Amino acid sequence: MICAAFVAFAYYGGFLPQNWGIAHAGVDFAQIINALYNDASGFYGTPLDVAASYIVLFTLYGAVLSASGAGQFFVDFSFAAFKRSRTAPGRTAVLSGFLLGTVSGSGTATAVSLGSITWPILRRAGYPQENAGGLLAASGIGAILSPPTLGAAAFIIAEYLQTSYLTVLIWACVPTLLYYLGIVFSVEADARRFGARAVDVERGSAWKLLLRGGYHFLSLAIIVVFLAMNIPPFAAVVYATGVAALFALVSNLVRGTGGPGRAVLEWARGLVDALSIGVRGALPVVAVCAAAGIITSTITKTGLGQELADALVQAAIAVSQDPTVILVLTVVFSALAVGVLGLAVPVTASFIIAWVVIGPALGELGVADAERAMFIFYYAVLSEVTPPTALAAVAAAAITGGRVIPTMMQAWKYTLPAFLVPIAFVLTDNGAALLLQSDVVTALWVLAASVVAVGALSVVTGGWLFGPVPAAVRLLFAPGALCLLYLEPPVVAVGLGFCALGVVAQLLFRRRNPLEESQFKEELDAD
């Protein structure tokens, strides 16, 4: 329906009053067909080319890796790695989500797979249903953000910017680190705030598991190494798929009980099933890329993209003439626009459409290609945890049985740093350091400031620092985090000052209210 609406706009838009901003000169049927089939932005344009060349192959790789038993190994390894502690269940969910993301590459699918395994453990640990659902959703969408197998839009970024996929992976490293740090900080706070309990989960020694199933990491390493050797991504993933299938065969032969013939037969059946699952999993993405080609070609042909880009900038100019304010407002408007767009279309289509509309607006204000591409990519992904749709949160709520809206809000809480860090990409020149596009010294202090900012945001949302944090103290950390993410030294210094005041205020609060804190802990222990 969305594609039909854009085609109708291309055909009938010429009949709109010409004083309307979105009106155009009119496009006849022959021009529409030519744009859809012959233009580089059309049906057979870059998105569908990327889907056929890369996305299908990476989806097949994920299916083969999953069929080899990698998914269960990743979960078992995560459980074994953190042993027995009150924060271990939450940490396990986070690590499992990161590792399972290499298998699925879909945020909602990862949240469902993760929830079916880890929700019983989280429930035994005392996690409320909504908190657990939010954690599962946040961990799930990390699958699309995490190297070495980012979401489908990452391949399109590489094609649009004429750069290598490895370069896009490098750009994603620091934001991914900050994303998972934010979740881990929130897990640590929540485990203490509502009194999570340690849970015994027998998975054996992490080292023994690694020795027995560590070969599952080899195919992932092959992708990274081959990309570093400038081997094309499609070749790297083909080799990685072959290695994953070979190790699955060896594993069947070693552990098989019915003889080599039966082991080989079971392996062949599993491989065929995996390839079938992979192809079926790729079809929706291919369809989305084809549909996105229809939308982008009509936007380009009618000039609608440039009109909307100009409208974003003009809306900011209407508020202020200051260049910094204009940039800040345009970035905020752009973030909202991508978020709203993501409510209606999948992540890949959301990125493609937003690149055509919002990319030029940010480009007019001097934002570099890498920064605006990653900014749009992150907000397109975050639409999966953005109310009122928040598909990953809805899926997680179905697993935990929690209320949907509170689960969405918990997912938003866990992913809050991911909503703010991309804005830091584009506001200042130092934001490029978050994509490792700067000298070492700048990259180090920017990383340090961002880590402190993520920690401050976790205090604001989690309400815990050495103990329960009152609302008045949280109000000191909120502006501190925002100032730290502006990434200009004077503003960062102000942010550090706010955070230092917050720490001092919290220490004074603990000293003056020891009884209140002890009662708080007693209530948690009683629960």
C-alpha positions in Angstrom: 0.0 0.0 0.0 2.9 2.4 0.8 4.5 1.7 -2.6 1.1 2.2 -4.3 0.7 5.5 -2.5 4.1 6.8 -3.7 3.4 5.7 -7.3 0.0 7.4 -7.2 1.8 10.5 -5.9 4.2 10.4 -8.8 1.3 10.1 -11.3 -1.2 12.5 -9.7 1.1 14.9 -7.9 1.1 17.2 -10.9 -2.6 17.9 -10.3 -1.9 19.3 -6.8 -2.0 23.1 -6.4 1.5 24.3 -7.5 1.8 26.5 -4.4 2.0 23.4 -2.3 5.5 22.4 -1.4 5.1 18.8 -2.4 3.5 19.5 -5.8 5.6 18.7 -8.9 5.3 19.1 -12.6 3.8 15.7 -13.2 5.2 12.3 -14.2 3.4 10.3 -16.9 3.1 6.5 -16.9 6.0 5.9 -19.3 8.3 8.0 -17.1 7.3 6.1 -14.0 8.0 2.8 -15.7 11.3 4.0 -16.9 12.2 5.3 -13.4 11.2 2.1 -11.8 13.1 -0.2 -14.2 16.0 1.7 -15.6 17.1 4.3 -13.0 19.8 3.4 -10.5 17.4 4.3 -7.7 14.6 2.1 -9.1 13.4 -1.4 -8.7 16.7 -3.0 -9.8 18.8 -0.4 -8.1 21.3 -0.6 -5.3 19.1 -2.1 -2.5 18.0 -5.1 -4.6 21.6 -5.5 -5.9 22.9 -5.6 -2.4 20.2 -8.0 -1.3 21.1 -10.4 -4.1 24.9 -10.0 -3.7 25.3 -10.0 0.1 22.2 -10.2 2.2 21.0 -13.6 0.9 24.5 -15.1 1.4 24.8 -13.8 5.0 21.3 -15.0 5.8 22.3 -18.5 4.5 25.4 -18.3 6.6 23.4 -17.5 9.7 21.1 -20.4 9.0 23.9 -22.9 8.6 25.7 -21.6 11.7 22.5 -22.0 13.7 22.0 -25.6 12.3 25.5 -26.5 13.4 24.5 -25.9 17.0 26.2 -22.5 17.4 23.1 -20.9 18.9 22.9 -23.4 21.8 26.7 -23.2 22.3 26.6 -19.4 22.5 23.9 -19.5 25.2 25.6 -22.3 27.2 28.9 -20.4 27.0 27.2 -17.2 28.2 25.7 -19.0 31.2 29.0 -20.6 32.1 31.0 -17.4 31.7 29.3 -15.5 34.5 29.0 -18.3 37.1 26.7 -17.6 40.1 25.9 -14.1 41.1 22.8 -11.8 41.4 23.8 -10.0 38.1 24.8 -13.2 36.2 21.3 -13.8 34.7 21.1 -10.3 33.3 24.7 -10.4 32.0 24.0 -13.8 30.4 21.0 -12.4 28.5 23.2 -9.5 27.2 26.1 -11.7 26.1 23.7 -14.3 24.6 22.0 -11.6 22.6 25.3 -10.4 21.2 26.4 -13.9 20.2 23.0 -15.0 18.9 22.9 -11.9 16.7 25.7 -13.4 14.6 23.3 -16.2 13.8 20.0 -14.4 13.2 20.8 -10.8 12.3 17.2 -9.9 13.2 16.3 -8.0 16.4 12.9 -9.4 16.9 13.9 -13.0 16.0 16.9 -12.7 18.4 14.6 -11.4 21.2 12.3 -14.4 20.7 15.1 -17.0 20.6 16.8 -15.4 23.6 13.6 -15.1 25.6 12.7 -18.8 25.1 16.0 -19.8 26.7 16.8 -17.1 29.3 13.4 -16.0 30.5 13.0 -19.0 32.9 16.4 -18.1 34.4 15.5 -14.4 34.7 12.2 -15.3 36.3 13.9 -17.5 38.9 16.3 -14.6 39.6 13.4 -12.4 40.5 13.2 -10.2 37.4 9.7 -8.6 36.9 8.1 -9.6 33.6 8.3 -6.1 32.1 12.0 -5.6 33.1 12.9 -9.0 31.7 11.0 -8.3 28.5 12.7 -4.9 28.1 16.1 -6.5 28.6 15.4 -9.2 26.1 14.2 -6.7 23.5 17.3 -4.5 24.0 19.6 -7.4 23.8 17.8 -8.7 20.7 18.2 -5.5 18.6 21.9 -5.5 19.5 22.0 -8.2 16.8 21.5 -5.6 14.1 24.0 -3.2 15.6 26.9 -5.6 16.3 29.9 -6.6 14.1 30.8 -8.7 12.3 27.3 -9.4 10.9 25.4 -6.1 11.0 21.9 -5.6 9.7 21.1 -5.6 6.0 21.3 -1.8 5.9 25.0 -1.9 6.6 25.7 -3.4 3.2 23.6 -0.7 1.6 25.7 1.9 3.5 28.8 0.4 2.0 27.3 0.6 -1.5 25.9 4.1 -1.1 29.2 5.5 0.2 31.4 3.4 -2.1 33.4 2.0 0.8 34.2 -1.4 2.1 32.0 -3.4 4.4 35.0 -3.7 6.7 35.0 0.1 7.0 31.4 0.1 8.1 32.2 -2.6 10.7 35.0 -0.4 12.1 32.6 2.6 12.3 30.2 0.4 14.3 32.7 -0.8 16.9 32.7 2.0 19.4 28.9 2.7 19.2 28.3 -1.1 19.8 30.6 -1.0 22.8 28.7 2.0 24.3 25.4 0.3 23.5 26.2 -2.9 25.4 27.9 -0.9 28.2 24.6 1.0 28.7 22.7 -2.3 29.0 25.2 -3.8 31.4 25.2 -0.7 33.6 21.4 -0.9 33.7 21.5 -4.6 34.5 23.9 -3.9 37.4 21.6 -1.2 38.7 18.4 -3.2 38.3 19.8 -6.3 39.9 20.5 -4.3 43.0 17.4 -2.1 42.9 14.8 -4.9 42.9 17.0 -7.5 44.6 17.8 -10.1 41.9 18.8 -13.4 43.3 21.7 -15.7 42.2 20.5 -18.7 40.2 22.3 -22.0 39.9 22.5 -23.0 36.2 24.6 -26.0 35.5 26.4 -25.5 32.2 29.9 -26.8 33.1 33.1 -24.9 32.9 33.4 -22.1 30.4 36.9 -23.3 29.4 35.6 -26.9 28.8 32.7 -25.5 26.7 35.2 -23.4 24.8 37.4 -26.3 24.1 34.5 -28.5 23.0 32.6 -25.9 20.9 34.9 -23.0 20.3 35.1 -23.9 16.6 31.8 -22.1 16.2 33.8 -18.8 16.5 36.1 -19.8 13.7 33.7 -19.0 10.9 33.1 -15.5 12.4 36.9 -15.0 12.6 37.2 -16.0 8.9 34.8 -13.2 7.9 36.7 -10.6 9.8 40.2 -11.8 8.6 39.1 -12.1 5.0 37.6 -8.7 5.0 40.8 -7.3 6.5 42.6 -9.0 3.6 40.4 -7.0 1.2 38.6 -10.2 0.1 35.0 -9.2 -1.0 32.3 -9.8 1.5 30.4 -12.3 -0.6 33.5 -14.5 -0.9 34.3 -14.2 2.8 30.8 -15.3 3.8 30.9 -18.2 1.3 34.1 -19.5 2.8 32.7 -19.0 6.3 29.5 -20.9 5.4 31.6 -23.7 4.1 33.7 -23.9 7.2 30.6 -23.8 9.4 29.1 -26.7 7.4 32.4 -28.7 7.5 32.7 -28.4 11.3 29.0 -29.4 11.6 29.9 -32.6 9.7 32.9 -33.3 11.8 30.9 -32.8 14.9 28.2 -35.2 13.7 30.9 -37.8 12.9 32.5 -37.5 16.3 29.3 -37.6 18.3 27.2 -39.8 16.1 26.0 -43.1 17.5 24.7 -44.7 14.3 27.9 -44.9 12.4 29.5 -42.6 9.8 26.8 -43.2 7.2 24.0 -42.2 9.5 26.0 -39.1 10.7 26.6 -38.0 7.1 23.0 -38.5 6.2 21.8 -36.5 9.2 24.3 -33.7 8.4 23.1 -33.6 4.8 19.5 -33.3 5.9 20.3 -30.6 8.4 22.3 -28.7 5.8 19.4 -28.8 3.3 16.9 -27.7 6.0 19.3 -24.9 7.0 19.6 -23.6 3.4 15.8 -23.8 3.0 15.3 -21.8 6.2 18.0 -19.3 5.1 16.3 -18.7 1.7 12.9 -18.3 3.3 14.4 -15.9 5.8 16.1 -13.8 3.0 12.9 -13.4 1.0 11.2 -10.8 3.2 14.4 -8.7 3.1 14.7 -9.0 -0.7 11.1 -7.9 -1.0 11.7 -4.9 1.3 14.7 -3.9 -0.8 12.6 -4.1 -4.0 9.8 -2.1 -2.5 12.2 0.5 -1.2 13.5 0.9 -4.7 10.0 1.8 -5.8 9.7 4.4 -3.1 13.1 6.0 -3.6 12.7 6.2 -7.3 9.4 8.0 -7.1 10.9 10.3 -4.4 13.9 11.1 -6.6 11.9 11.5 -9.8 9.3 13.9 -8.2 11.9 15.9 -6.2 9.9 15.1 -3.0 13.1 14.1 -1.2 14.8 17.5 -1.7 11.5 19.2 -0.7 11.3 17.3 2.5 15.0 17.8 3.3 14.6 21.6 2.7 11.5 21.6 5.0 13.5 20.0 7.8 16.2 22.7 7.6 13.7 25.5 7.2 11.8 24.3 10.3 15.0 24.6 12.3 15.8 28.1 10.8 12.3 29.3 11.7 13.2 28.7 15.4 16.7 30.3 15.3 19.3 31.7 13.0 22.2 30.4 15.0 24.1 27.7 13.0 24.6 25.5 16.1 20.9 25.7 17.1 19.9 25.0 13.5 22.1 21.9 13.4 20.8 20.6 16.8 17.2 21.1 15.8 17.6 19.6 12.4 19.2 16.5 14.0 16.4 16.2 16.6 13.8 16.6 13.8 15.6 14.0 11.7 15.8 11.6 14.6 12.0 11.9 15.1 11.4 11.6 11.4 13.4 8.3 11.2 11.7 7.0 14.3 8.2 7.7 12.9 9.2 6.2 9.5 10.4 3.1 11.3 6.9 2.6 12.8 5.5 1.9 9.3 8.3 0.1 7.4 11.0 -2.4 8.3 14.5 -1.4 9.3 16.1 -1.7 5.9 13.4 0.2 4.0 13.4 2.8 6.8 17.1 3.4 6.3 16.8 3.6 2.5 14.0 6.0 2.5 15.5 8.2 5.3 18.8 8.3 3.4 17.0 9.9 0.4 15.1 12.4 2.5 17.1 13.1 5.6 20.6 12.4 4.3 20.5 15.6 2.0 19.2 17.7 4.9 22.1 16.8 7.1 24.5 17.1 4.2 23.4 20.7 3.6 24.5 21.5 7.2 28.0 20.0 6.6 27.6 16.6 8.3 30.0 14.1 6.7 28.7 11.0 4.8 29.8 8.4 7.4 28.3 10.3 10.3 24.9 10.9 8.7 24.8 7.3 7.3 25.4 5.8 10.8 23.1 8.3 12.4 20.2 7.2 10.1 21.2 3.5 10.5 21.0 3.6 14.3 17.6 5.4 14.4 16.2 3.0 11.8 17.3 0.1 14.0 15.9 1.7 17.1 12.5 1.8 15.6 12.2 -1.8 16.8 12.0 -0.6 20.4 10.2 2.7 19.8 6.6 2.9 21.0 3.9 2.4 19.9 4.9 -0.5 17.7 8.3 -1.6 19.1 8.1 -5.1 17.5 11.1 -6.5 19.5 9.4 -5.4 22.8 6.1 -6.8 21.8 7.7 -10.1 21.0 9.6 -10.1 24.3 6.4 -9.3 26.2 4.7 -12.3 24.5 7.5 -14.5 25.9 7.5 -13.1 29.4 3.8 -12.5 29.7 4.4 -8.9 30.7 2.3 -5.9 29.9 3.2 -4.6 26.5 3.4 -0.8 27.1 5.5 -1.1 30.3 7.8 -3.6 28.5 8.3 -1.1 25.7 9.2 1.6 28.3 11.7 -0.8 29.9 13.2 -1.6 26.5 13.5 2.2 25.9 15.2 2.5 29.3 17.8 -0.1 28.5 18.5 1.3 25.0 18.5 5.0 26.0 22.3 5.5 25.3 21.7 4.2 21.8 19.1 7.0 21.2 21.6 9.7 22.3 25.0 8.5 21.1 24.1 8.7 17.4 23.3 12.4 17.9 26.8 12.9 19.1 28.1 11.6 15.7 26.7 14.6 13.9 26.6 17.6 16.4 30.4 18.3 16.5 33.5 17.4 14.5 34.8 15.4 17.5 31.8 13.1 17.0 33.7 11.4 14.1 36.0 9.9 16.8 33.1 7.7 17.8 33.4 6.2 14.4 37.2 5.9 14.8 37.7 8.7 12.2 40.2 10.8 14.2 43.6 10.7 15.8 44.3 8.4 18.7 44.3 11.1 21.4 40.9 12.5 20.3 39.4 9.0 20.0 40.6 8.1 23.6 39.1 11.2 25.3 35.9 11.0 23.3 35.5 7.4 24.3 36.2 8.2 27.9 33.7 11.0 27.9 31.1 8.8 26.2 31.6 6.0 28.7 31.0 8.4 31.6 27.9 9.8 29.8 26.5 6.3 29.4 27.1 5.6 33.1 25.4 8.8 34.0 22.4 7.9 31.9 22.2 4.5 33.6 22.1 6.3 37.0 19.2 8.5 35.7 17.2 5.5 34.4 18.3 2.9 36.9 18.2 5.0 40.1 21.2 3.2 41.7 24.7 4.4 42.6 26.2 3.0 45.7 22.5 2.7 46.7 19.1 4.1 45.7 19.4 7.5 44.1 16.8 10.2 45.0 15.2 12.1 42.1 17.0 15.3 43.0 20.3 13.7 42.6 19.3 12.1 39.3 18.6 15.6 38.0 22.3 16.4 38.3 23.3 13.4 36.2 20.8 14.1 33.4 22.4 17.4 32.2 25.8 15.9 32.9 25.2 13.1 30.5 23.9 15.4 27.8 26.9 17.8 28.1 29.3 14.9 28.0 27.8 13.7 24.7 28.2 17.1 23.1 31.9 16.2 22.8 33.4 19.7 22.9 36.0 20.1 25.7 34.5 23.0 27.5 31.0 21.4 27.4 32.5 18.1 28.4 34.1 19.8 31.4 30.7 21.2 32.5 29.2 17.7 32.1 32.0 16.2 34.3 31.2 18.9 36.9 27.5 17.9 37.0 28.4 14.3 37.4 30.9 15.0 40.1 28.3 17.0 42.0 25.9 14.1 41.5 28.4 11.7 43.0 29.1 14.0 46.0 25.3 14.5 46.6 24.7 10.8 46.5 27.5 10.1 49.0 26.1 12.8 51.3 22.6 11.3 50.9 23.8 7.9 51.9 25.6 9.3 54.9 22.6 11.2 56.1 20.1 8.4 55.4 21.7 5.1 56.4 18.4 3.9 57.9 16.5 4.5 54.8 19.0 2.5 52.7 19.1 -0.4 55.1 15.3 -0.5 55.1 15.4 -0.5 51.4 17.7 -3.5 51.3 15.7 -5.4 53.9 12.6 -5.0 51.8 14.5 -6.3 48.7 15.8 -9.3 50.7 12.3 -10.0 52.0 11.0 -10.1 48.4 
